[in-house]
Every structure is written in structure tokens, then in C-alpha cells.
Amino acid sequence: MTQTKPFLSSHSTPEKASNTTILHTPLSSTSLLAPEELGFQPNSVSFNIMMKGWLVKGELENACKVFDEMLEREVQPTIVTYNSLIGFLCKKGEVGKGMKLLDDMIGKGTHPNAVTFVLLMKGLCSLGKYDEAKKVMFDMEYQGCKPRLDNFGVLMTDLAQRGKLDEAKSLLNEMKKKKLNPDVVIYNILVNFLCKEGRTEEAYKVLVDMQIKGCKPNAATYRMLVDGFCRVDEYERSLSILHAMLMSHHCPRLESFHNIVTGLLKGGKMDDACFVLDVMEKKNMRFQTAKWESLVVELCGDGDQTTVELSLRPRKVYRNLKELAEL
């Protein structure tokens, strides 16, 4: 059989480059396009694009026909080919078929990568088979593929979702044994679920620990902590996280600002609330009318004294709040 040419090389002419658009066009029948008539022969990249097109539409049968035609044309399926099919099967809960496909790819000389095992592990966890997912991760080394942080992240997320946070935290030690340094994604999994469980002090310790170990928190890390402390009514702690967040050149969401301001006003922390409003003004962020109204309720709930105190401040940042509070 004639050897296929590269799909799109760096020396492709404009005419050849147009093949990309053609292959991204949804297929209108169960048969493949006849690319030879267009002046080129399909290679693995071409087939992978067509296969993904069918999978995106949920057409597994047609994707399999593409796969079969690859084999008929003696085009070697790549790891991308197999991962596409395995990922689709696992999302549909057909992990058994995904495992069989894993055996098939190994038998045909294609080595699985960490992504392959991530897909299988996610599928098993979605079926409540955590122990099997963990076994898959440790068995992957026998296939010459070392576990990565992504693999540990699947296990950690599953444990955390089921409330087994202490067991999830213990995976950090297993990563250490594998000489893997947790990244911000791994730490954020812990911070997220600890905050959701109301264990904000532990989440804060995770923040400190990651910084000590040289891992910089990102915007999501700070936002989860800001919101977490607000949920347990520790608004001053939330404010301290906000300070650290701003120093790191990150910014909370509008909802987080509203929660902090509301909580500080409830606690009579007028100066702190005004500081947060001032930050918002500098960042050109303003509450929707409904949010302003809820703040007015907090201001006027104990009488007019708070409203008067705020209205005496001349800075522009309080203008809208002042006008609403005086209505």
C-alpha cells in the first residue's frame, strides 16, 4: 500500500492547508470522505479528526466505522485514537469496554499514557469503584507509565466528594513517595472540599503548607478561602485572605465582595467594609441594584445610626450606597 503523506507539514501549500477545513466539516453519512479524489490520502491525524467529530455528536457506531477503516487502510491508530474512544466509553459508564480497548491497543503495539489511565480511573470512580481505580493507577507502572499528578487528582477528588477528606489528604504522602511535588491543582482540590465542609482552618493550613513548599496559590485558591470563611461567618479572616489575594495581584468575584461587605457590616466593622468598597471602586467593580438593596437592609436593620455614619463619609465609593440607604 502507498505510504500516506503527512497530514499538514510546515511546508504545506495553501491548497494542502485547506484540507484541514474539509476534515473538520461534519460528515453527512456513515461513510468516510474520499480524500484521494481531493488529492491527498488520510493519515492518523485525518482519521482522528473525523472520529472525534462523530464522538462529539455521540455517534459511537460511526466513530468505530472510522476506526475500522483506519485498520483497513493500514493506518496505525495512535494514542490519541485510543484515548478518544476510551474517554467516550468511560463517560458512558462502559468502563469494561474501555479496559478491553486498553488490552487491544497494547496488543497492537501502542503504549498507553497517563491520560489513558486518567480516563479509565475517572470512569471507575464514576461507578463507585474507587479501589479498582486505585489499582489501575498502581498497575500502570507495569505498562511502563509512571503515575502523574493527574492520576492522583482523580483519586483525591473522588475521596473528597465522598467526604473522605482525611484519606484524600493522605494521598499527599503517597505522592511524596513517588517523588511527585503537588501542584496548585492538587492543593486546590483539598482547599475546595475542606471549605465546603466548613473546615476552613484546615484549608488555611493547606494554603500555608503549599506556600512553604514553593507552590504559589492562584486566584481560585484565594477565592475558595475567601468564600469559605464567609460561609462560616468569619468575615475578618476572610478579609485577611482578601488582603493576601490583593497583594498577589488577584481579585475576588463580585459575589465574594458582597459576602465580605455584608458580613463586616453585620459585625459593625464599618471601616473594614468601607475598605472593601474602596477596593471595588478602584477595580471598577460595582454591585447590581439587588445587591445594593440587600446591603441597605443590613445597614438599616439596627436603626439609622449606621446609615448616618456611612453617609458622613464623603468619598465617591460610598455614593450609591449612601443614596440607597437614605431612601
C-alpha positions in Angstrom: 0.0 0.0 0.0 1.2 3.5 -0.8 2.7 5.3 2.2 0.5 8.1 3.4 1.8 11.6 3.4 2.0 13.8 6.5 -1.4 15.5 7.2 -0.2 19.1 7.3 3.5 19.7 7.3 5.2 23.1 7.9 5.9 23.2 4.1 2.2 22.7 3.1 0.9 24.9 0.3 -2.3 26.9 0.7 -4.1 24.2 -1.3 -3.0 21.5 1.0 -3.7 23.6 4.1 -7.4 23.8 3.0 -7.7 20.1 3.8 -7.9 20.9 7.5 -11.2 22.7 6.9 -12.6 19.9 4.9 -11.8 17.3 7.6 -13.3 19.4 10.3 -16.6 19.5 8.3 -19.2 17.2 10.0 -19.8 14.0 8.0 -23.2 13.7 6.4 -23.2 9.9 6.1 -21.7 6.8 7.7 -19.0 6.5 5.0 -15.8 8.5 5.0 -14.9 11.2 2.6 -13.0 10.1 -0.4 -9.8 12.1 0.2 -7.9 10.5 -2.6 -10.2 12.3 -5.0 -9.2 15.6 -3.3 -5.5 15.0 -3.9 -4.4 13.6 -0.6 -4.6 10.4 1.4 -5.8 10.3 5.0 -3.3 9.6 7.8 -3.8 9.1 11.5 -4.4 12.8 12.1 -7.1 12.9 9.5 -8.9 9.9 10.9 -8.6 11.1 14.5 -10.3 14.4 13.5 -13.2 12.5 11.8 -13.5 10.1 14.7 -13.7 12.9 17.3 -16.3 14.6 15.1 -18.6 11.6 15.5 -17.9 11.2 19.2 -18.7 14.8 19.9 -22.1 14.0 18.2 -22.5 10.9 20.4 -22.2 8.6 17.3 -20.0 5.8 18.7 -21.0 3.4 15.9 -19.9 5.8 13.2 -16.7 6.5 15.2 -16.0 2.8 15.2 -16.5 2.6 11.5 -13.8 5.3 11.1 -11.6 3.2 13.4 -12.2 0.1 11.3 -11.4 1.9 8.1 -8.1 3.1 9.6 -7.2 -0.6 10.1 -8.4 -1.5 6.5 -6.2 1.3 5.1 -3.3 0.1 7.3 -3.1 3.4 9.1 -1.8 2.8 12.6 -4.1 4.1 15.3 -2.3 6.4 17.7 -2.6 7.0 21.4 -5.0 9.9 20.5 -7.2 7.5 18.6 -7.5 5.1 21.5 -7.8 7.8 24.2 -10.7 9.3 22.3 -12.6 6.0 22.2 -11.7 5.1 25.8 -12.7 8.5 27.1 -16.1 8.3 25.3 -16.8 4.8 26.6 -15.9 5.7 30.2 -18.1 8.8 30.2 -21.0 6.5 29.1 -20.2 4.2 32.0 -18.9 1.4 29.8 -15.6 1.1 31.5 -15.4 -2.6 30.8 -15.3 -2.0 27.1 -12.7 0.7 27.7 -10.5 -1.8 29.6 -10.8 -4.2 26.7 -9.7 -1.5 24.3 -6.7 -0.9 26.5 -5.7 -4.5 26.1 -6.3 -4.2 22.4 -4.1 -1.2 22.0 -1.3 -2.8 24.0 -1.6 -5.9 21.9 -1.2 -3.8 18.7 1.9 -2.1 20.0 0.5 1.2 21.1 1.6 2.2 24.6 -0.9 3.8 26.9 0.0 7.1 28.5 -1.0 8.8 31.8 -4.1 10.3 30.1 -5.3 6.8 29.1 -5.3 5.7 32.8 -6.8 9.0 33.9 -9.8 8.3 31.7 -10.2 4.8 33.0 -9.8 5.9 36.6 -12.4 8.6 36.2 -14.8 6.1 34.7 -14.3 3.6 37.5 -14.7 6.3 40.2 -17.9 7.5 38.5 -19.2 3.9 39.0 -18.2 4.0 42.7 -15.2 1.7 42.1 -12.5 3.6 43.9 -10.4 0.6 44.8 -10.3 -0.6 41.2 -9.4 2.9 40.1 -6.5 3.0 42.6 -5.4 -0.4 41.4 -5.3 0.8 37.8 -3.1 3.7 38.9 -0.6 1.4 40.5 -0.7 -1.2 37.8 0.1 1.4 35.1 3.7 1.3 36.1 3.8 -2.3 34.8 2.9 -0.8 31.5 5.9 1.4 31.7 3.9 4.5 32.5 4.6 6.4 35.8 1.6 7.9 37.6 1.3 11.7 37.3 -0.4 14.3 39.5 -3.5 14.0 37.2 -3.9 10.4 38.3 -3.6 11.2 42.0 -6.0 14.1 41.4 -8.7 11.7 40.2 -8.4 9.7 43.4 -8.3 12.7 45.6 -11.4 14.3 44.0 -13.4 11.1 44.4 -12.5 10.7 48.0 -13.2 14.4 48.8 -16.6 14.2 47.0 -17.5 11.3 49.3 -16.4 13.2 52.4 -13.2 11.2 53.0 -11.1 14.3 53.3 -8.5 12.8 55.7 -7.9 9.9 53.3 -7.7 12.4 50.5 -5.0 14.3 52.4 -3.1 11.1 53.0 -2.5 10.9 49.2 0.0 13.7 49.6 2.3 11.3 51.3 1.9 8.8 48.5 2.8 11.5 46.0 5.9 12.2 48.0 6.9 8.5 47.9 6.6 8.7 44.1 8.8 11.8 44.2 5.9 14.0 42.9 5.5 17.5 44.1 1.8 18.5 44.4 0.9 21.5 42.2 -1.7 24.2 42.7 -4.4 22.0 41.2 -3.9 19.2 43.8 -3.8 21.7 46.7 -6.9 23.4 45.3 -8.9 20.1 45.5 -8.2 20.0 49.2 -8.9 23.6 49.8 -12.2 23.5 47.9 -13.7 20.5 49.7 -12.3 21.5 53.1 -14.0 24.8 52.7 -17.2 23.2 51.6 -17.2 21.0 54.7 -16.7 24.1 56.9 -13.1 23.0 57.8 -11.7 26.4 56.9 -8.8 26.4 59.4 -7.6 23.2 57.8 -8.0 24.7 54.4 -5.9 27.7 55.6 -3.2 25.3 56.8 -3.1 23.8 53.3 -2.6 27.3 51.9 0.3 27.9 54.3 1.8 24.4 53.6 1.7 24.9 49.8 3.5 28.2 50.1 6.2 26.8 52.4 6.8 24.1 49.8 7.2 26.6 47.0 3.8 26.3 45.3 2.1 29.6 44.6 -1.6 29.9 45.3 -3.7 31.1 42.3 -6.8 33.2 42.1 -9.0 30.1 42.7 -7.2 29.2 45.9 -7.8 32.6 47.4 -11.4 32.8 46.2 -12.3 29.5 47.8 -10.8 30.6 51.1 -12.5 34.0 51.0 -15.9 32.3 50.3 -15.2 29.5 52.8 -14.5 31.9 55.7 -17.6 33.9 54.7 -19.8 30.7 54.9 -18.7 30.1 58.5 -19.2 33.8 59.4 -15.6 34.5 59.9 -15.5 37.7 58.0 -12.4 39.2 59.5 -10.5 36.0 58.5 -12.0 36.4 55.0 -10.8 40.0 55.0 -7.2 38.9 55.8 -7.3 36.4 52.9 -8.6 39.2 50.7 -5.5 41.3 51.7 -3.2 38.4 50.7 -5.1 37.9 47.5 -4.8 41.6 46.5 -1.1 41.5 47.4 -0.7 38.6 44.9 -2.4 40.7 42.2 -5.6 38.5 42.2 -9.1 39.7 42.5 -12.2 38.1 44.1 -15.5 37.7 42.3 -18.3 40.2 42.8 -20.2 37.7 44.9 -17.3 37.3 47.3 -17.0 41.1 47.7 -20.7 41.2 48.6 -20.4 38.4 51.2 -17.5 40.1 52.8 -19.1 43.6 52.9 -22.4 42.2 54.2 -20.6 40.2 57.0 -18.5 43.1 58.1 -21.5 45.4 58.3 -23.3 42.8 60.3 -20.4 42.7 62.7 -20.3 46.5 62.9 -16.9 46.6 61.1 -17.7 49.8 59.2 -14.1 50.8 58.4 -13.3 47.4 57.1 -16.5 47.3 55.0 -15.6 50.7 53.5 -12.1 49.5 52.7 -13.6 46.6 50.7 -15.9 49.0 48.9 -12.9 51.2 48.2 -11.1 48.3 46.6 -14.1 47.6 44.5 -14.2 51.2 43.3 -10.5 51.1 42.3 -11.1 48.0 40.3 -14.2 49.5 38.7 -16.4 46.8 40.2 -20.0 47.7 41.3 -22.8 45.7 42.8 -26.0 45.1 40.9 -29.1 47.0 42.2 -30.3 43.9 44.1 -27.0 43.6 45.9 -27.0 47.2 46.9 -30.5 46.8 48.2 -29.5 43.9 50.4 -26.7 46.0 51.8 -29.1 48.7 52.7 -31.2 46.2 54.6 -28.1 45.3 56.6 -27.4 48.9 57.2 -30.9 49.9 58.3 -31.7 46.8 60.3 -30.5 48.2 63.6 -31.8 51.7 63.0 -30.3 54.8 61.3 -27.1 55.2 63.2 -25.1 53.0 60.9 -26.6 54.7 57.9 -25.7 58.1 59.2 -22.1 57.0 60.0 -21.7 55.8 56.4 -23.4 58.8 54.8 -21.0 61.2 56.6 -18.1 59.7 54.6 -17.5 62.0 51.5 -15.6 59.6 49.3 -17.2 58.7 45.9 -17.0 55.0 46.7 -20.0 55.3 49.1 -22.2 57.5 46.9 -24.5 54.8 45.5 -24.8 53.0 48.9 -25.5 56.3 50.6 -28.2 57.3 48.2 -30.0 53.9 48.6 -29.6 53.9 52.3 -31.2 57.3 52.6 -34.3 56.3 50.6 
